[in-house]
Structures are given as structure tokens and as C-alpha cells.
Amino acid sequence: MSYMLGMLRAITRTRLLIVIVATVTSGVFIPSPASAQQSDDWKVSFAPLYLWATRLNGDIATRAGTVPVFMTFDDALDKLAGAFSFHVEADKNRFGIFGDLDFVRLSTQSNFTLQGPLPLTVNGDADVNQTIVEAGARYLVSPRANFAVIGGLRTFTLDNAIEFSTLNVSVTPIDANRTAVYGFAGATYRPDLSPKFSLLSRADIGGGSGLTWSALVGVEFRPKPWLGLDVGYKGLGVDFGKSTDGKTIRSVDMTLYGPIFGVNFHWGGR
């Protein structure tokens, strides 16, 4: 049992690496402010492959116990096996919709030795996936200040596949996943700071499977009407709540925070 506990802790550390790239979440890059005069044309913003250089702090509980976790962005770079992310928004008059998808896969291998009369080397292979999906709508309360209220749904999924093996024995693999679903509400405030610079700010809070919140502050530089360069700082909190269904992942309570960067393409605005 001790080697399982040790490996589960290693798995937990690996699982955390998925949170490192970006992703929940979700309404991260916001198109630059619309003018105070509304148009009947659609305005679209698309930010592909943005980067969230995340740090992580929190706790993950498994059947082996609760493990406190802390992970920096640098720790994940050696384990990254794949990533995909994008954010899109579309607005017409005072109404708009937005969606966000963030997927990260990390893969790692580790060998450790079980102590005993005959020391035994165990090989461990882990593939860890994190997926954050968000979809929502916004209503522009004040066109002049570009202040809007937002609401929608956010999901946060951890999916892990871990295999153990020794020279002559294969241990039953662990295949566990957990998805938390939240509804959220909040606001955005995105005024023009100058002809080429805009403030990006957002805050929301919600519940469902547990508690979630997010906050973002940053700026967008528009060297061209169709191109925006975004930089900011984002925090995201997720609480999965307690699970009693026997899954390996019983609860997750984490805070993700760090700088965020991206390129935003615009059509039909400004």
C-alpha cells in the first residue's frame, strides 16, 4: 500500500501539471471595446492558442489521502505532450456570446524501488489531461463605458490514465476522471484608454458542483484595426465538491493564477 500511496502522490503532482497552460477558462481574452454608437453588424473576436503561464496552489484528495500541491509554470514544460486553446466572441448591438476551450495533455514516466527483502523496481507511466470549457452570453449595460453583465456555464475536467509494471508483474492501471460543472455570473469593463489601447477586466463567481470564480485585468494593444496583442493577469478558483462514488479523485480545491498572453483577431469592429 505504501508504494501505491507514493505513486498516487506522484500522480497528483503530475495531474497538477495540466493546469499549467491555459486554458477556463473561459472568457479569457476579451475583444477591445466597442464604440459608444452601436452597429447592426456582427463584431467577432478570435484568440487562438493563447498562453496562461499558471501557478497552482491547492489540495487534491484521493483514496490515499489529501495532498497539498504547489506547481510553477516552469515545472510543466518538460512534461507537456500537447495543448490546444482558443477563445471566440461575437457581438451585435448590445448582445453578445462567447466560448472558450482549453485542453492540455501531459505525459511522464517514473521509476521507483520498493524496499523489502528483495528490492523491486516499479515503472510508472502517466497521461494526464485537463479540459476547461466555457460558454456564455453578455449584455452591454453601458455602451459608452463598455460595461457589460455576463453569465454562462463552465466545466473543468481532470482525466488520468496511470499504469504500473514490474519486471514480471503488471499492476491494475488507474483510469480516473472527474468533471465539475458550474453556472456563473459576473461583469466586464473594457473602456478605451487611448486610440490603440484598451483596458481588459472581468470578474465572475458561480456554483454547481462546487464553487468557482475568476478575475482578469489586462490591456490590449491594437497596432491594426484587425489585430490585438493582449497581456494581463488572471486568477481562477475551482472547488469540485466531495465525491463518494469510489473514484480516485474525490475532491479538488485549487487556485490557478499567473500572467496571460495572446493574439486577438477582430472582424467588423472599431
C-alpha positions in Angstrom: 0.0 0.0 0.0 2.9 2.3 0.7 4.1 2.2 -2.9 0.6 2.9 -4.1 0.4 6.0 -1.8 3.8 7.1 -3.1 2.8 6.7 -6.7 -0.6 8.4 -6.1 1.2 11.4 -4.8 3.4 11.3 -7.8 0.3 11.1 -9.9 -1.2 14.0 -8.1 1.9 16.1 -8.8 1.6 15.1 -12.5 -2.0 15.8 -12.6 -1.3 19.3 -11.5 0.9 20.0 -14.5 -2.1 20.0 -16.7 -3.3 23.2 -15.2 -0.3 25.0 -16.4 -1.1 26.1 -19.8 -4.1 27.8 -20.2 -6.9 27.4 -20.6 -11.2 28.1 -18.1 -11.3 29.2 -18.6 -13.1 30.8 -20.1 -13.8 34.2 -21.5 -10.1 34.9 -21.0 -9.4 37.2 -24.0 -11.9 39.9 -24.5 -12.3 41.9 -27.7 -11.4 45.5 -27.5 -14.2 47.9 -26.6 -17.0 48.7 -29.0 -17.7 52.3 -29.7 -20.4 54.1 -27.9 -22.5 54.0 -31.1 -23.9 50.6 -31.7 -24.0 48.9 -35.1 -26.3 46.3 -36.6 -23.3 44.4 -37.9 -21.7 41.5 -36.1 -18.4 42.1 -34.5 -16.2 39.0 -34.0 -13.0 38.4 -32.0 -10.9 35.2 -32.1 -7.9 34.5 -29.9 -6.3 31.1 -30.9 -3.5 29.4 -28.9 -3.2 31.9 -26.1 -0.9 31.2 -23.2 -1.6 31.3 -19.5 1.6 30.9 -17.5 -0.1 29.5 -14.5 0.9 28.7 -11.0 -1.2 26.4 -8.9 -1.9 26.2 -5.2 -4.5 23.9 -3.5 -5.4 20.4 -2.4 -6.4 17.2 -4.2 -7.9 14.3 -2.3 -7.7 10.7 -3.5 -8.4 7.4 -1.8 -4.9 7.5 -0.4 -5.5 10.9 1.4 -5.3 14.6 0.8 -2.2 16.0 -0.8 -1.3 19.8 -0.7 0.0 20.9 -4.1 2.0 23.8 -5.5 3.2 24.0 -9.1 5.0 26.6 -11.2 4.8 27.1 -14.9 8.4 26.0 -15.4 7.7 22.7 -13.8 5.3 21.7 -16.5 7.4 22.5 -19.6 9.3 19.2 -19.5 6.0 17.2 -19.3 3.9 18.9 -21.9 2.7 16.4 -24.5 0.1 18.6 -26.3 -2.1 21.7 -25.9 -4.9 23.4 -27.7 -6.8 26.6 -26.8 -9.0 29.2 -28.3 -11.4 32.0 -27.3 -14.1 33.5 -29.5 -16.7 36.3 -29.1 -19.4 37.6 -31.3 -21.4 40.8 -30.6 -24.3 42.5 -32.2 -25.9 45.7 -30.8 -26.0 45.2 -27.0 -26.0 41.4 -27.0 -23.1 39.0 -27.4 -22.0 35.4 -27.0 -18.6 33.9 -26.2 -16.9 30.5 -25.9 -13.6 29.2 -24.7 -11.9 25.8 -24.9 -8.6 24.9 -23.3 -7.0 21.4 -23.5 -3.7 20.3 -22.1 -2.1 16.9 -22.0 1.0 16.0 -20.0 2.9 12.7 -20.1 5.5 11.5 -17.7 7.4 8.3 -16.7 9.0 7.5 -13.4 10.8 4.5 -11.8 10.9 3.8 -8.1 12.1 1.0 -5.9 10.1 -0.8 -3.3 12.1 -1.7 -0.3 12.0 -5.2 1.1 13.9 -8.5 1.3 14.1 -8.3 -2.5 14.1 -4.7 -3.7 11.6 -4.4 -6.6 11.8 -1.7 -9.3 8.4 -0.4 -10.5 7.8 1.6 -13.7 5.1 4.1 -13.8 3.6 5.8 -16.9 1.0 8.6 -16.6 -1.0 10.6 -19.1 -2.9 13.5 -17.6 -5.5 15.6 -19.4 -7.2 18.8 -18.3 -10.0 20.4 -20.2 -11.7 23.7 -19.4 -14.8 24.7 -21.4 -16.9 27.8 -21.1 -19.9 29.2 -23.0 -21.9 32.3 -22.1 -23.6 35.5 -23.1 -23.2 39.2 -22.4 -25.4 42.2 -22.3 -23.9 45.7 -22.7 -25.4 47.8 -19.9 -23.4 51.0 -20.8 -22.1 51.3 -24.4 -20.2 54.5 -23.5 -18.3 52.9 -20.7 -18.4 49.4 -22.3 -19.7 47.9 -19.1 -21.5 44.5 -19.6 -23.0 41.8 -17.4 -22.2 38.2 -18.3 -23.4 34.7 -17.5 -22.9 31.1 -18.6 -21.6 27.7 -17.9 -18.0 26.5 -17.1 -16.8 22.9 -16.9 -13.4 21.7 -15.5 -12.3 18.1 -16.2 -9.3 16.1 -15.0 -8.7 12.8 -16.7 -5.9 10.5 -15.7 -4.5 7.2 -17.0 -1.7 5.6 -15.0 0.0 2.2 -15.5 2.4 0.4 -13.1 4.6 -2.5 -14.1 7.5 -4.5 -12.8 9.8 -7.0 -14.4 7.3 -9.9 -14.2 4.1 -8.3 -12.9 1.6 -5.8 -14.3 -0.4 -3.8 -11.8 -4.0 -2.9 -12.5 -3.9 0.5 -14.2 -5.7 3.5 -12.7 -8.1 5.3 -15.1 -10.0 8.1 -13.3 -11.7 11.3 -14.3 -13.8 13.9 -12.7 -15.8 16.8 -14.2 -17.2 19.8 -12.3 -20.0 21.9 -13.9 -20.7 25.4 -12.8 -23.0 28.2 -13.6 -21.5 31.7 -13.3 -22.4 35.4 -13.4 -20.3 38.5 -13.5 -19.3 41.6 -15.4 -16.8 43.0 -17.8 -15.4 46.6 -18.0 -13.4 47.4 -21.2 -13.1 51.2 -21.8 -10.7 52.7 -24.3 -7.6 54.1 -22.7 -6.3 55.7 -26.0 -7.0 55.2 -29.7 -4.8 52.0 -29.6 -5.0 50.8 -26.0 -8.0 49.3 -24.2 -8.5 48.0 -20.6 -9.5 44.4 -20.2 -11.2 43.5 -17.0 -13.6 40.8 -15.9 -14.8 39.2 -12.7 -17.3 36.4 -12.1 -18.5 33.9 -9.4 -20.6 30.8 -9.6 -21.6 27.4 -8.2 -22.8 24.0 -9.1 -20.5 21.0 -8.5 -18.8 23.4 -6.0 -17.6 27.0 -6.0 -15.8 28.7 -8.9 -14.6 32.3 -9.5 -12.4 34.1 -12.0 -10.9 37.5 -12.3 -8.8 39.1 -15.1 -7.2 42.5 -15.6 -5.0 43.5 -18.6 -4.6 45.6 -21.6 -5.0 45.2 -25.4 -2.8 47.0 -27.9 -4.3 47.4 -31.4 -1.5 48.1 -33.9 -4.0 47.4 -36.6 -7.9 47.5 -36.5 -8.0 43.7 -37.1 -5.1 42.8 -34.7 -4.9 42.9 -31.0 -2.0 42.0 -28.7 -3.3 41.1 -25.2 -1.4 40.9 -21.9 -2.8 40.6 -18.4 -3.0 38.6 -15.2 -5.7 36.1 -14.4 -6.8 34.1 -11.4 -9.3 31.1 -11.4 -10.6 29.2 -8.4 -12.3 25.8 -8.7 -13.8 23.5 -6.0 -15.0 20.2 -7.2 -17.0 19.4 -4.1 -16.9 15.9 -2.5 -17.3 12.7 -4.4 -18.4 9.4 -2.7 -18.7 7.2 -5.8 -15.3 5.5 -5.3 -13.4 7.3 -7.9 -9.7 8.0 -7.3 -10.3 11.8 -7.5 -12.5 12.5 -4.5 -12.2 16.3 -4.3 -10.2 19.1 -5.9 -9.8 22.6 -4.4 -7.3 24.7 -6.4 -6.4 28.3 -7.3 -4.7 29.0 -10.6 -3.1 32.3 -11.2 -0.5 33.9 -13.5 0.2 36.2 -16.5 -1.7 35.6 -19.7 -0.7 36.5 -23.3 -2.3 36.2 -26.7 -3.0 37.5 -30.2 -6.6 38.6 -30.9 -8.0 38.8 -34.4 -11.0 41.2 -35.0 -13.6 41.5 -37.7 -16.3 44.1 -38.1 -15.5 46.3 -35.1 -13.9 49.6 -34.3 
